[in-house]
Amino acid sequence: MLTKIYTMKRLKIRIKLLMGTTALLFSTYSTAQLPPTSLDVSIIPGSPQHVGNSAVGNYLSVSCWDGTTPEIYWETPMLSGTIPISETLDISIQDPDIVAFPGSEKFCVVYQKGGHIYAELWAPVGLTYSIIEGPIMISNGKPYNLYPNVDQLENGAAFVWQQNGEIKGRYWDLTVGGLTTPLALGGEVLISRCFPKVFSTEYTNREPDVSVYRSGGQDVANVVFISYDYDANTENLIIQRLDLDDFYVGLPVNCSEWSELMPSVADPYRYNNPRVASPKIGSAVDFTDCETVVSLTTAGFCGTQQIIGINGAGATPVYNPILLNNTSDVQYHMNAFPVVSYNECGIIVEWEYSATSCIIPSFSGNIVLARHLNYSGIPAPPYSAVNSNMFSTMARPAVASRYRTTDDNIYSTYTDGFFMYQRYSLCTSLFMRKKSISNQEIEKKSEFSFYPNPANDNLDIKMIL
């Protein structure tokens, strides 16, 4: 039987787990049963806790992560490599994010270190990449800075972060110069100005993300964050719109240009990990469009966990929330850490998913789910799994497809707590190929592709030998 299997070019197999015993039933087209899985409380201490990635065209893909070896992985059609962030192994670097610039081979990394936010500009040097500017501190020197994120146009980048309950940001104009060029990096802006920390109405604002886009002749930033109102004891998901020219020169944000994306919630409900994305420049879709994703949970390990997508368009957007894990099996289990990006087919959303029961945890871990949406944010029917190893804890997804227009235009990364992995796929196909991008693991030659439908615990597997 094994000899026959290995002589086949393509094969779909059925795997059924029965009381700890695995029965393998081979057929030309069949289905595998997903075993019950549950969310590990935390990934291995010291391993990657945060990841980021970016990709432009077919000429540059970059990823970054923290943990015991905070590193950057870069890949071009001819070369690839892994380099420590800041070019020196520094385990104090946390929560990095990364963007590659369209029309360029440069990329920028932003991260938190010692309670401050730093940025670096990288460019090809010989057969590898090296820092050409930075690290430069972009926060104001005061402590308690967290959650840095960055997004880019071809001519600039917007940085956001959380500082002691406020949301701050700066805009970098590449047409003026690099990170260290005088006047290229604009002044600090208080993005949560409309939700101030004052005695009478005290807000705590957290977990910002940013997307930048072009609306006609105007460059615009959307910043999403979570705001807790101590007077009302409620939590809100906020989007603040900024004109990039005003952002760059440091003008106060316009308090008529924010919206609540979701209804206010009170304990034990909580919003977590909001992310926002916009279409690429030159896209046929509405340039004022954006898609925000967020997880909504109740307190406690077994709280309801939902992934919600909010789509809005127009000068005065009307935002429409849609439940993305909208089947009974997927909806009421462990769903967390959503990420989002536009692509040639519409929108791609990925998140951590753990099935069946959180009351009796198993040790088989998570999968990273993906779901395609159209440009209006309406989900297409199928789910797909990003990772191929269904028996490890896969976590912390990142996805980039906004500037990828060629084959394999969705670029995904995630971690299993030890190593980082990447996958490419077409937005028109669920097929995904995987390889390790960590220096510590040797890439395996065999590739596996998974086509799950977690709503009914079925999983199709294609094995290429």
SVG drawing of the C-alpha trace seen along z (x, -y; Angstrom):
<svg xmlns="http://www.w3.org/2000/svg" viewBox="-25 -72 53 74">
<polyline fill="none" stroke="black" stroke-width="0.4" points="0.0,0.0 2.8,-2.5 4.6,-1.8 1.5,-2.4 0.8,-5.7 4.3,-7.1 4.1,-6.4 1.0,-8.6 1.6,-12.3 -1.5,-13.6 -3.6,-11.9 -6.4,-12.9 -6.5,-10.9 -9.0,-10.4 -7.8,-10.6 -10.1,-9.5 -9.1,-9.8 -10.8,-7.2 -10.0,-7.2 -6.4,-8.1 -5.9,-5.6 -5.4,-6.9 -7.0,-5.0 -5.8,-5.9 -8.3,-5.2 -6.9,-6.1 -9.1,-6.9 -8.8,-9.1 -11.2,-11.7 -12.1,-11.6 -12.4,-13.6 -10.5,-13.8 -12.1,-14.3 -10.6,-17.2 -9.8,-16.1 -11.2,-18.2 -8.7,-21.0 -8.6,-23.8 -6.6,-27.0 -3.4,-26.8 -3.4,-29.5 -0.1,-30.9 2.6,-29.9 6.0,-28.8 7.7,-31.6 10.4,-33.3 9.0,-32.2 7.4,-34.6 4.5,-36.5 4.0,-39.0 4.6,-38.8 4.3,-41.1 4.7,-40.8 4.5,-42.8 4.9,-42.1 5.0,-44.2 4.7,-42.9 6.6,-39.7 10.0,-41.2 10.0,-41.5 8.4,-39.8 9.4,-40.5 8.4,-39.1 9.4,-39.9 8.9,-38.5 10.0,-38.9 10.8,-36.2 14.2,-34.8 15.5,-35.7 13.8,-38.9 14.5,-38.6 13.5,-39.7 13.1,-37.3 13.4,-38.8 12.8,-37.1 13.3,-38.2 12.9,-36.0 16.6,-35.1 17.7,-35.5 16.4,-35.2 17.8,-35.5 17.2,-35.9 18.7,-38.8 18.3,-40.0 16.2,-43.1 18.6,-46.0 21.4,-43.7 22.2,-42.5 20.5,-39.8 18.4,-41.7 15.7,-39.9 14.4,-43.2 12.9,-44.0 9.1,-43.4 6.0,-43.5 7.6,-44.4 5.7,-45.4 7.1,-45.8 6.2,-47.4 7.9,-47.1 7.5,-50.1 5.9,-49.8 8.3,-50.6 11.3,-50.1 13.4,-47.3 13.4,-49.0 11.4,-48.2 10.8,-49.7 10.6,-48.0 9.0,-49.5 9.1,-47.9 8.9,-48.5 12.1,-48.3 12.4,-49.4 9.0,-51.1 9.9,-53.3 9.1,-53.0 11.9,-52.7 12.0,-52.6 14.6,-51.3 14.9,-51.7 16.5,-48.7 17.8,-48.4 19.7,-45.8 23.5,-45.9 25.3,-43.4 23.6,-40.1 21.8,-40.8 19.9,-43.6 21.2,-46.1 20.0,-49.1 20.6,-52.3 18.9,-54.5 18.2,-54.0 17.3,-52.7 15.7,-56.1 13.3,-56.6 10.0,-57.9 8.2,-58.1 8.7,-61.2 11.1,-59.7 8.4,-59.2 7.8,-55.6 4.9,-53.1 4.8,-52.9 3.2,-49.7 1.5,-48.2 3.4,-49.9 2.1,-49.5 2.9,-50.9 1.3,-51.2 2.6,-52.7 2.0,-54.3 4.8,-54.5 5.7,-57.9 5.3,-57.7 4.5,-55.7 2.3,-56.3 3.3,-55.0 0.9,-54.6 1.3,-53.3 -0.2,-53.4 1.3,-55.5 0.0,-55.4 -3.7,-55.2 -3.4,-57.5 -3.0,-56.8 0.0,-58.6 1.3,-58.7 3.7,-60.3 3.8,-60.5 7.0,-60.0 7.1,-61.7 9.6,-59.8 9.5,-62.6 11.3,-64.8 13.9,-62.2 14.8,-59.3 14.0,-58.7 16.9,-60.9 16.4,-63.6 15.4,-66.9 11.6,-67.5 11.0,-64.2 9.5,-62.7 6.5,-64.8 5.7,-65.7 3.8,-63.6 0.0,-63.7 -2.4,-62.8 -4.8,-60.6 -7.1,-59.9 -7.5,-63.6 -11.3,-63.2 -11.2,-60.6 -9.1,-62.5 -7.7,-61.2 -9.2,-63.9 -10.8,-63.7 -14.4,-64.2 -14.5,-61.8 -11.5,-59.5 -10.8,-57.2 -8.1,-54.6 -7.3,-54.0 -5.4,-50.9 -4.3,-48.6 -4.1,-51.0 -3.7,-49.9 -3.4,-52.1 -4.1,-51.9 -3.2,-54.6 -4.8,-55.0 -5.5,-57.6 -8.9,-59.2 -8.8,-61.1 -5.9,-63.5 -6.0,-63.2 -3.9,-60.8 -5.7,-59.6 -5.1,-57.5 -7.6,-55.4 -6.6,-54.6 -8.6,-52.1 -8.3,-51.6 -10.3,-50.5 -11.5,-53.2 -12.8,-52.4 -15.1,-55.0 -14.7,-55.0 -17.8,-57.1 -20.1,-54.8 -18.1,-51.7 -18.3,-50.7 -15.8,-49.9 -16.0,-51.2 -14.2,-50.4 -13.2,-53.7 -12.0,-54.7 -10.4,-58.1 -9.8,-59.5 -6.8,-61.8 -5.7,-63.8 -2.0,-62.8 -1.0,-66.4 -2.4,-67.4 -0.9,-64.3 2.5,-65.1 2.5,-68.7 1.1,-67.7 -2.3,-69.4 -4.8,-68.2 -7.2,-65.5 -10.7,-66.5 -13.2,-65.3 -15.9,-65.3 -14.1,-62.6 -14.3,-59.6 -17.0,-56.9 -17.9,-54.1 -17.5,-50.9 -19.4,-48.7 -22.0,-49.2 -20.6,-49.9 -20.1,-46.8 -19.8,-46.5 -18.1,-43.8 -17.7,-40.9 -17.6,-41.7 -14.3,-43.0 -13.0,-44.0 -9.5,-42.8 -6.8,-43.0 -8.5,-45.4 -6.8,-45.5 -7.6,-47.7 -6.8,-47.5 -7.4,-49.5 -7.2,-48.8 -4.0,-49.3 -3.3,-52.4 -4.8,-52.1 -7.4,-49.6 -10.7,-49.6 -12.6,-49.6 -13.7,-52.7 -10.5,-54.4 -12.3,-55.5 -13.1,-51.9 -11.6,-50.1 -12.1,-46.9 -11.7,-46.5 -11.6,-43.2 -11.8,-42.7 -12.4,-39.9 -15.2,-40.1 -14.9,-38.0 -16.5,-37.6 -14.3,-37.3 -12.8,-34.0 -11.2,-31.1 -14.4,-29.8 -16.0,-33.0 -17.7,-33.4 -15.2,-34.5 -16.4,-36.1 -14.5,-37.5 -16.3,-40.6 -15.6,-42.4 -16.7,-46.0 -16.7,-47.5 -17.1,-51.2 -16.8,-53.4 -17.4,-57.0 -16.5,-60.4 -19.0,-59.8 -18.8,-56.0 -21.6,-53.9 -19.9,-50.9 -21.6,-47.5 -20.5,-44.8 -20.6,-41.2 -19.9,-38.1 -17.2,-36.2 -17.1,-33.0 -20.9,-32.7 -21.5,-29.0 -22.5,-27.5 -19.4,-25.3 -17.0,-28.0 -18.8,-30.9 -18.8,-29.8 -15.3,-28.5 -11.9,-30.0 -11.3,-32.7 -8.7,-35.3 -6.0,-37.6 -7.7,-38.5 -5.7,-40.1 -6.9,-41.5 -5.6,-42.6 -7.1,-43.5 -6.1,-41.5 -7.0,-41.2 -10.1,-39.2 -11.4,-41.2 -10.4,-40.9 -8.7,-38.1 -9.1,-37.7 -7.1,-35.2 -7.4,-34.4 -6.5,-31.8 -9.2,-29.1 -9.5,-26.3 -12.4,-23.9 -14.9,-22.0 -14.4,-22.4 -12.4,-24.8 -13.8,-23.1 -11.8,-19.9 -8.7,-21.1 -6.7,-18.8 -3.1,-19.2 -3.5,-19.4 -3.5,-23.2 -4.9,-25.7 -5.2,-26.2 -5.1,-29.5 -8.3,-30.0 -8.7,-32.2 -11.9,-33.5 -12.3,-35.5 -14.6,-38.5 -15.8,-40.6 -15.0,-44.3 -18.2,-45.0 -17.0,-42.8 -19.5,-40.0 -17.8,-36.6 -17.6,-33.9 -18.9,-30.5 -15.7,-28.4 -13.2,-28.6 -9.6,-27.5 -6.7,-26.5 -3.5,-28.3 -1.3,-25.9 -0.7,-22.3 0.3,-20.8 -3.0,-20.2 -1.4,-18.8 0.6,-21.9 -0.4,-25.2 -0.4,-27.6 -0.8,-31.2 -0.3,-34.9 -1.1,-35.1 -0.1,-38.0 -1.2,-38.4 -0.2,-40.7 -1.7,-40.9 -2.5,-44.6 0.4,-45.2 0.8,-41.7 -0.6,-41.5 1.1,-38.3 0.9,-34.6 0.6,-33.6 -0.7,-37.0 -1.6,-36.2 1.4,-36.1 0.8,-34.6 3.0,-34.0 2.4,-32.4 4.2,-30.6 3.9,-27.3 5.7,-28.7 9.1,-27.4 9.4,-28.4 8.0,-30.9 6.3,-29.7 5.2,-31.4 2.7,-30.5 1.8,-31.9 -1.5,-31.3 -3.7,-32.6 -6.8,-34.5 -8.6,-32.4 -7.5,-29.1 -7.4,-27.6 -4.1,-25.8 -1.3,-27.0 2.3,-26.0 4.3,-26.1 7.9,-26.5 9.8,-27.4 11.4,-30.8 13.2,-30.3 16.9,-29.6 16.5,-26.9 14.4,-24.5 15.4,-22.6 12.7,-22.9 11.0,-19.6 10.6,-18.6 7.1,-17.2 4.2,-19.7 0.7,-19.3 -2.4,-21.3 -5.5,-21.5 -9.1,-22.4 -11.1,-22.4 -14.7,-23.3 -14.5,-23.7 -18.3,-24.2 -18.8,-20.4 -15.3,-19.3 -14.4,-18.0 -11.0,-18.5 -9.8,-17.7 -6.1,-17.0 -4.1,-16.9 -0.6,-15.4 2.0,-16.1 4.8,-13.6"/>
</svg>
